[in-house]
Amino acid sequence: ILHLQHQRDNLLLRKQGEITLIVGRGVLHAQSYGRAKQMIPARVNCYEVRVDMTRHAFLWGAGAPTGMLPGQNVKPWNADFQRTAGASDADKKRLQETFLKLFNATTSGSTWVVWNGGDPRISRDDILAGLRWFKANQIPVLNSQVVYPSPEFTPADVVKRLMGDRSHAPEFGKAVKEWIAEHHRVFDGLVSTVEIANEIEGRPQYTDILGHDSVVDWFKWSKASNPRMGTEINGPYDLGQQSVQTANRPDAWPTADGLQYYYDLIQWLRKRGAPIERIGFQNHAGIGAPGPEAVIRSLDQFAGLGLPLEVTEFEVTLQNGQDRAQRQYQAEYVRDFLIAVFSHPAVDTLVLQDFWQPGAWQYEGASAFYNADWSVNPHGQAYIDLVLNRWWTRASLKTNSQGSARTRGFLGSYQVTATHAGKSVTKTLSLGRPGIAVTLTLP
């Protein structure tokens, strides 16, 4: 508890900056600086200033079920998709509005097999329509699963022709390289980051054919194909699930498991030149998940690698969503996990697996913030209370005798307005760690 309180206090230092507002009237006077003269507004005091955050710098994201966005015509092919693709227009509109209110990032599941028609419910037009909607709303799309090294995420014809044995290794390697290039060309400007070697632990099918060094090539091919797309490695791990040894690790393909495997793999790949730019942790949690102190310990250990850290598929599933005690646990866990992650200096992104129960990946696990009727669950309210209230800066100020006003705010985008005698002026600003000073001149 004391450690978590310390993390709360650190939010004031790690995720905030100072805003200095200088308010002046339209009457100008001159000040001399050496040989030059600068005309500046006369400063005024006791003017009202309003500071309103409009967007977090930290990325709070969620997956959006395919079929719920404009331009998508997904077939309600089975019970899972009937809940979303068969949803009413009112539900689709509500989902879009709720998404834009709660989140500023999303993720993409456009795998090699899906893009090549491996899912009869989803067309290429559906995928592109969703990505274009996010772009139009200035929502970055993260973690497109480009190399998911498993036959189930590989086009069936490629599996049949090239994954039978090692004799086809050159052709198979070429096919992987061509898919990376195609993805990066098609999704240029629509996708911000891509996942390479997603969930590779326990999925040796690609490397059994191509060798371990091929994983380094996938990262290199990705950066060569489109340097603008960030490269991320992602794994099915829960932060805090085990302690990691970080010193004197063997320089070999990892033989441990879990987080230790992941840490050793990242070191092995980077020593061989793999341009890994981000590290992701899926974090599919449930009853008995590691507590916030263990989560912070894992973040500290992986932060030593010097790369940004991200939670990519966060959810907390339950055995019985009707059980009040389980719902309380879920809400408290989400609250504590968000505090632990948001307060850590190495973390800049947290993405939910989903947020509306009909579109939830683990539908029976009661993991979504919102129920089918759009009533909010306690853990969804915990998110709203933190992200949209406690960590969302709003301030009403008055200028001092020097015509200035100061406040601290969470990093992100702002709208600031100065008002006096029925006149006002508004500016937008972007607040970073060094802080910012802005001059507002009233007419």
C-alpha positions as CSV (number, residue, x, y, z in Angstrom):
1,I,0.0,0.0,0.0
2,L,2.8,2.4,0.8
3,H,4.5,1.6,-2.5
4,L,1.3,2.3,-4.4
5,Q,0.9,5.6,-2.5
6,H,4.4,6.5,-3.6
7,Q,3.5,5.8,-7.2
8,R,0.5,8.1,-6.8
9,D,2.8,10.9,-5.6
10,N,5.2,10.3,-8.5
11,L,2.4,11.0,-11.0
12,L,2.8,14.7,-10.0
13,L,6.4,14.6,-11.2
14,R,6.6,12.1,-14.0
15,K,3.4,12.8,-15.9
16,Q,2.9,16.5,-15.3
17,G,4.5,19.8,-16.4
18,E,4.0,23.4,-15.4
19,I,1.8,25.8,-17.4
20,T,2.6,29.5,-17.2
21,L,0.1,31.9,-18.7
22,I,0.9,35.5,-19.2
23,V,-2.1,37.7,-20.0
24,G,-1.9,41.2,-21.6
25,R,-4.1,43.9,-23.0
26,G,-4.1,45.0,-26.6
27,V,-2.3,48.3,-25.6
28,L,1.3,47.8,-26.4
29,H,4.4,49.3,-24.9
30,A,8.1,48.9,-25.8
31,Q,10.9,47.2,-23.9
32,S,14.5,47.4,-25.0
33,Y,16.8,44.4,-25.2
34,G,20.3,45.7,-26.2
35,R,19.8,47.4,-29.5
36,A,16.5,45.9,-30.3
37,K,13.0,47.0,-29.2
38,Q,10.2,44.5,-28.7
39,M,6.6,45.5,-28.6
40,I,4.8,43.5,-25.9
41,P,1.3,43.6,-24.4
42,A,0.8,45.5,-21.2
43,R,0.3,42.9,-18.4
44,V,-2.9,42.8,-16.4
45,N,-4.0,41.3,-13.1
46,C,-7.1,39.7,-11.8
47,Y,-8.1,38.4,-15.2
48,E,-9.9,35.1,-15.3
49,V,-8.1,32.2,-17.0
50,R,-9.5,28.8,-17.8
51,V,-7.3,25.8,-18.5
52,D,-8.9,22.7,-20.1
53,M,-7.2,19.5,-21.1
54,T,-8.4,18.2,-24.4
55,R,-6.2,15.1,-25.0
56,H,-3.7,13.0,-23.0
57,A,-0.1,12.6,-24.2
58,F,-0.2,9.2,-22.6
59,L,-2.0,6.8,-24.9
60,W,-5.1,5.2,-23.4
61,G,-6.4,2.8,-26.0
62,A,-8.9,-0.1,-26.7
63,G,-9.7,-2.5,-29.4
64,A,-12.9,-1.8,-31.3
65,P,-14.8,-4.9,-32.6
66,T,-14.8,-5.2,-36.4
67,G,-18.2,-4.4,-37.8
68,M,-19.0,-1.5,-35.5
69,L,-17.4,1.3,-37.5
70,P,-18.6,3.3,-40.5
71,G,-18.1,1.7,-43.8
72,Q,-17.8,-1.8,-42.4
73,N,-20.1,-4.6,-43.6
74,V,-19.0,-7.6,-41.6
75,K,-21.1,-10.7,-42.0
76,P,-22.7,-11.8,-38.7
77,W,-21.3,-15.3,-39.4
78,N,-21.6,-16.9,-36.0
79,A,-22.8,-16.2,-32.5
80,D,-19.7,-14.1,-31.6
81,F,-20.0,-11.8,-34.6
82,Q,-23.8,-11.7,-34.4
83,R,-23.4,-9.7,-31.2
84,T,-21.4,-7.0,-33.0
85,A,-21.8,-7.2,-36.8
86,G,-25.5,-7.8,-36.2
87,A,-25.7,-4.9,-33.7
88,S,-28.2,-2.1,-34.2
89,D,-27.2,1.2,-35.7
90,A,-27.9,2.8,-32.4
91,D,-25.4,0.5,-30.7
92,K,-22.8,1.2,-33.4
93,K,-23.2,4.9,-33.0
94,R,-23.0,4.6,-29.2
95,L,-19.8,2.5,-29.4
96,Q,-18.1,5.1,-31.7
97,E,-19.1,8.0,-29.4
98,T,-18.0,6.1,-26.3
99,F,-14.7,5.2,-27.9
100,L,-13.9,8.8,-28.8
101,K,-14.8,9.9,-25.3
102,L,-12.7,7.4,-23.4
103,F,-9.7,6.6,-25.7
104,N,-7.1,8.2,-27.8
105,A,-5.5,5.1,-29.4
106,T,-6.5,1.7,-30.7
107,T,-4.9,-1.5,-32.0
108,S,-5.2,-3.6,-35.2
109,G,-5.6,-7.3,-35.7
110,S,-4.9,-7.3,-39.4
111,T,-2.8,-10.5,-39.6
112,W,-1.4,-12.1,-42.7
113,V,-4.1,-14.7,-42.8
114,V,-7.0,-12.2,-42.3
115,W,-5.7,-9.8,-44.9
116,N,-5.6,-12.7,-47.4
117,G,-9.2,-13.8,-46.9
118,G,-8.6,-16.4,-44.1
119,D,-11.7,-15.1,-42.3
120,P,-14.9,-15.1,-44.4
121,R,-16.5,-12.6,-42.1
122,I,-14.0,-9.8,-42.8
123,S,-13.1,-8.2,-46.2
124,R,-10.1,-6.0,-47.0
125,D,-12.6,-3.1,-47.4
126,D,-13.8,-3.7,-43.8
127,I,-10.3,-3.5,-42.5
128,L,-9.4,-0.3,-44.4
129,A,-12.7,1.4,-43.5
130,G,-12.0,0.9,-39.8
131,L,-8.4,2.2,-40.1
132,R,-9.6,5.3,-42.1
133,W,-12.2,6.1,-39.4
134,F,-9.5,6.1,-36.8
135,K,-7.3,8.2,-38.9
136,A,-10.1,10.7,-39.5
137,N,-10.5,11.0,-35.8
138,Q,-6.8,11.3,-35.1
139,I,-6.6,8.0,-33.3
140,P,-3.2,6.3,-33.8
141,V,-3.5,2.6,-34.7
142,L,-0.9,0.5,-32.8
143,N,0.4,-3.0,-32.8
144,S,-0.6,-4.3,-36.2
145,Q,0.3,-8.0,-35.9
146,V,2.5,-8.3,-38.9
147,V,4.6,-11.4,-38.0
148,Y,2.6,-13.7,-35.9
149,P,4.8,-16.8,-36.3
150,S,2.2,-19.6,-36.2
151,P,0.4,-21.5,-38.9
152,E,-3.0,-20.4,-37.7
153,F,-2.0,-16.8,-38.5
154,T,-0.5,-17.7,-41.9
155,P,-2.4,-18.0,-45.2
156,A,-3.5,-21.6,-45.8
157,D,-1.8,-21.8,-49.1
158,V,1.5,-20.7,-47.6
159,V,1.2,-23.2,-44.9
160,K,0.5,-26.0,-47.4
161,R,3.2,-25.1,-49.9
162,L,6.1,-23.8,-47.7
163,M,5.8,-24.9,-44.1
164,G,6.0,-28.7,-44.5
165,D,9.8,-29.0,-44.0
166,R,13.0,-27.0,-44.1
167,S,13.6,-27.7,-47.8
168,H,11.3,-24.7,-48.5
169,A,13.1,-22.3,-46.2
170,P,14.2,-19.9,-48.9
171,E,10.8,-19.6,-50.4
172,F,9.1,-19.3,-47.1
173,G,11.5,-16.6,-45.9
174,K,10.8,-14.7,-49.1
175,A,7.1,-15.0,-48.6
176,V,7.4,-13.5,-45.1
177,K,9.5,-10.7,-46.4
178,E,7.1,-9.9,-49.2
179,W,4.2,-9.9,-46.7
180,I,6.0,-7.4,-44.5
181,A,6.6,-5.2,-47.5
182,E,3.0,-5.4,-48.6
183,H,1.6,-4.6,-45.2
184,H,3.8,-1.6,-44.8
185,R,2.9,-0.3,-48.2
186,V,-0.9,-0.8,-47.9
187,F,-1.1,0.5,-44.3
188,D,1.3,3.4,-44.7
189,G,-0.2,6.4,-42.9
190,L,-2.9,4.2,-41.3
191,V,-0.8,2.2,-38.8
192,S,1.7,3.7,-36.4
193,T,3.4,0.6,-34.9
194,V,3.7,-3.1,-35.8
195,E,4.2,-6.2,-33.8
196,I,7.0,-8.5,-34.9
197,A,7.4,-12.0,-33.5
198,N,4.2,-11.7,-31.5
199,E,3.8,-14.5,-28.9
200,I,6.9,-16.3,-30.2
201,E,7.4,-18.3,-27.0
202,G,5.9,-21.7,-27.6
203,R,5.4,-21.0,-31.4
204,P,8.5,-22.5,-33.0
205,Q,7.0,-23.3,-36.4
206,Y,8.6,-20.4,-38.2
207,T,12.0,-20.6,-36.6
208,D,12.1,-24.4,-37.0
209,I,12.2,-23.7,-40.7
210,L,14.0,-20.4,-40.9
211,G,16.3,-20.5,-37.9
212,H,16.5,-18.2,-34.9
213,D,18.4,-15.5,-36.8
214,S,15.4,-15.0,-39.1
215,V,13.7,-13.2,-36.2
216,V,16.3,-10.5,-36.4
217,D,15.7,-10.2,-40.2
218,W,11.9,-9.7,-39.6
219,F,12.6,-6.6,-37.6
220,K,15.2,-5.3,-40.1
221,W,12.8,-5.9,-43.0
222,S,10.1,-4.0,-41.2
223,K,12.3,-0.9,-40.7
224,A,13.6,-1.1,-44.2
225,S,10.1,-1.4,-45.7
226,N,8.7,1.6,-43.8
227,P,10.9,3.4,-41.3
228,R,7.9,5.5,-40.1
229,M,6.3,2.4,-38.6
230,G,7.5,1.7,-35.1
231,T,8.6,-1.9,-34.4
232,E,7.4,-3.6,-31.2
233,I,7.9,-7.0,-29.7
234,N,4.9,-8.3,-27.8
235,G,4.3,-11.3,-25.5
236,P,1.4,-13.0,-23.7
237,Y,2.8,-12.1,-20.3
238,D,1.4,-10.6,-17.1
239,L,3.5,-8.0,-15.5
240,G,4.6,-9.2,-12.1
241,Q,4.1,-12.9,-12.8
242,Q,7.7,-13.7,-11.9
243,S,10.9,-11.9,-11.0
244,V,13.5,-11.6,-13.8
245,Q,17.2,-12.0,-13.5
246,T,18.8,-9.2,-15.5
247,A,22.5,-9.7,-14.9
248,N,24.9,-12.2,-16.5
249,R,22.4,-13.7,-18.8
250,P,23.6,-16.3,-21.4
251,D,24.1,-15.0,-24.9
252,A,22.0,-17.7,-26.5
253,W,18.4,-18.3,-27.7
254,P,16.4,-18.4,-24.5
255,T,15.6,-21.6,-22.7
256,A,13.7,-20.2,-19.7
257,D,10.0,-19.5,-19.8
258,G,7.6,-16.6,-19.1
259,L,9.0,-13.1,-18.4
260,Q,12.6,-14.5,-18.1
261,Y,12.3,-16.0,-21.6
262,Y,11.0,-12.6,-22.8
263,Y,13.8,-10.6,-21.2
264,D,16.5,-13.0,-22.5
265,L,14.9,-13.0,-26.0
266,I,14.9,-9.2,-26.3
267,Q,18.6,-9.0,-25.2
268,W,19.5,-11.8,-27.7
269,L,17.7,-10.1,-30.6
270,R,19.1,-6.6,-29.8
271,K,22.7,-7.9,-29.5
272,R,22.3,-9.1,-33.1
273,G,21.0,-5.8,-34.4
274,A,17.2,-6.2,-34.3
275,P,15.8,-2.7,-34.3
276,I,13.2,-3.3,-31.5
277,E,11.8,0.1,-30.5
278,R,9.1,-0.9,-28.0
279,I,8.3,-3.7,-25.6
280,G,4.7,-4.9,-25.1
281,F,3.0,-7.0,-22.4
282,Q,-0.5,-8.3,-23.1
283,N,-1.6,-8.6,-19.5
284,H,-4.7,-10.8,-19.7
285,A,-5.3,-10.8,-15.9
286,G,-7.9,-12.5,-13.7
287,I,-8.6,-13.5,-10.1
288,G,-5.3,-13.8,-8.3
289,A,-3.3,-11.7,-10.7
290,P,0.0,-10.2,-9.5
291,G,-0.5,-7.1,-7.3
292,P,0.7,-3.6,-8.1
293,E,4.0,-3.9,-6.2
294,A,4.9,-6.9,-8.4
295,V,3.8,-5.1,-11.5
296,I,6.1,-2.1,-10.7
297,R,9.0,-4.5,-10.0
298,S,8.6,-6.0,-13.5
299,L,8.4,-2.6,-15.1
300,D,11.5,-1.5,-13.3
301,Q,13.4,-4.6,-14.5
302,F,12.3,-4.2,-18.2
303,A,12.8,-0.5,-18.1
304,G,16.5,-1.3,-17.7
305,L,16.5,-2.2,-21.4
306,G,16.1,1.4,-22.2
307,L,13.0,1.1,-24.4
308,P,9.4,2.4,-24.0
309,L,7.1,-0.1,-22.4
310,E,3.4,-0.7,-23.3
311,V,0.5,-2.8,-22.0
312,T,-1.2,-4.1,-25.2
313,E,-4.3,-6.2,-24.4
314,F,-5.2,-5.4,-20.8
315,E,-8.3,-7.1,-19.3
316,V,-9.4,-8.6,-16.0
317,T,-11.7,-11.6,-16.5
318,L,-14.0,-13.1,-13.8
319,Q,-15.3,-16.5,-13.1
320,N,-18.8,-15.0,-12.4
321,G,-19.7,-11.5,-13.4
322,Q,-22.8,-11.6,-11.2
323,D,-20.7,-12.1,-8.1
324,R,-20.4,-8.7,-6.2
325,A,-17.2,-9.7,-4.5
326,Q,-15.5,-10.5,-7.8
327,R,-16.8,-7.3,-9.3
328,Q,-15.3,-5.4,-6.4
329,Y,-11.9,-7.2,-6.8
330,Q,-12.0,-6.4,-10.6
331,A,-12.6,-2.7,-9.9
332,E,-9.9,-2.4,-7.3
333,Y,-7.4,-4.3,-9.4
334,V,-8.0,-2.1,-12.4
335,R,-7.6,1.0,-10.2
336,D,-4.3,-0.2,-8.7
337,F,-3.0,-1.5,-12.0
338,L,-3.7,1.8,-13.8
339,I,-1.9,3.8,-11.0
340,A,1.1,1.5,-11.2
341,V,1.4,1.6,-15.0
342,F,0.6,5.3,-15.5
343,S,3.0,6.4,-12.8
344,H,6.0,4.5,-14.3
345,P,8.3,6.7,-16.3
346,A,9.0,4.0,-18.9
347,V,5.3,3.4,-19.8
348,D,3.5,5.6,-22.3
349,T,0.7,3.4,-23.5
350,L,-2.1,1.1,-22.2
351,V,-4.5,-0.6,-24.5
352,L,-7.6,-2.6,-23.4
353,Q,-8.5,-5.8,-25.1
354,D,-12.0,-4.5,-25.6
355,F,-14.6,-2.3,-23.7
356,W,-18.1,-3.4,-24.8
357,Q,-19.2,-6.9,-23.6
358,P,-20.9,-8.1,-26.8
359,G,-17.6,-7.5,-28.6
360,A,-15.4,-8.9,-25.9
361,W,-12.8,-11.5,-26.9
362,Q,-13.5,-13.5,-23.7
363,Y,-17.2,-12.9,-23.8
364,E,-18.0,-15.1,-20.8
365,G,-15.3,-13.5,-18.7
366,A,-17.2,-10.3,-17.9
367,S,-14.1,-8.3,-18.8
368,A,-15.6,-5.3,-20.6
369,F,-16.2,-1.9,-19.0
370,Y,-19.7,-1.7,-20.5
371,N,-22.5,-4.3,-20.6
372,A,-24.7,-4.9,-23.7
373,D,-27.2,-2.2,-22.5
374,W,-24.3,0.3,-22.1
375,S,-24.5,0.3,-18.3
376,V,-21.0,0.7,-16.9
377,N,-19.4,-1.9,-14.6
378,P,-17.5,-0.9,-11.5
379,H,-14.0,-1.4,-13.1
380,G,-15.1,0.8,-16.1
381,Q,-16.1,3.5,-13.6
382,A,-12.7,3.2,-11.9
383,Y,-11.1,3.9,-15.3
384,I,-13.4,6.9,-15.9
385,D,-12.7,8.3,-12.4
386,L,-9.0,8.1,-12.9
387,V,-8.3,8.9,-16.6
388,L,-11.1,11.4,-17.3
389,N,-11.3,13.0,-13.9
390,R,-8.4,12.7,-11.5
391,W,-5.8,12.6,-14.3
392,W,-7.6,15.1,-16.5
393,T,-6.5,18.7,-15.8
394,R,-9.1,21.4,-15.5
395,A,-8.4,24.7,-13.7
396,S,-9.9,28.1,-13.2
397,L,-7.2,30.7,-12.3
398,K,-6.8,34.5,-11.9
399,T,-3.7,36.4,-12.9
400,N,-1.5,38.0,-10.3
401,S,-0.1,41.5,-10.2
402,Q,2.5,40.5,-12.8
403,G,-0.3,39.4,-15.2
404,S,0.6,35.7,-14.9
405,A,-1.0,32.6,-13.6
406,R,0.5,29.1,-13.1
407,T,-0.7,25.6,-12.7
408,R,0.5,22.1,-13.2
409,G,-1.2,19.8,-15.6
410,F,-0.9,16.3,-17.0
411,L,1.0,16.1,-20.2
412,G,-1.1,16.5,-23.3
413,S,-3.0,19.0,-25.3
414,Y,-4.9,22.0,-23.8
415,Q,-7.2,24.8,-24.6
416,V,-6.6,28.0,-22.5
417,T,-8.9,31.0,-22.4
418,A,-8.4,34.4,-20.8
419,T,-11.6,36.5,-20.1
420,H,-12.2,40.0,-18.9
421,A,-15.1,42.5,-19.2
422,G,-16.9,40.2,-21.7
423,K,-13.9,39.8,-23.9
424,S,-11.9,36.6,-24.3
425,V,-9.0,35.0,-26.2
426,T,-8.3,31.3,-26.6
427,K,-5.2,29.4,-27.5
428,T,-4.3,25.7,-27.9
429,L,-1.1,24.3,-26.5
430,S,0.8,21.1,-26.1
431,L,2.3,20.5,-22.6
432,G,5.5,18.5,-22.3
433,R,7.8,17.7,-19.4
434,P,9.8,20.9,-19.6
435,G,6.6,22.9,-19.1
436,I,5.4,25.8,-21.3
437,A,4.8,29.5,-21.1
438,V,2.0,31.1,-23.2
439,T,1.1,34.7,-23.7
440,L,-2.6,35.6,-24.2
441,T,-3.4,39.0,-25.5
442,L,-6.9,40.4,-25.0
443,P,-8.3,42.8,-27.5
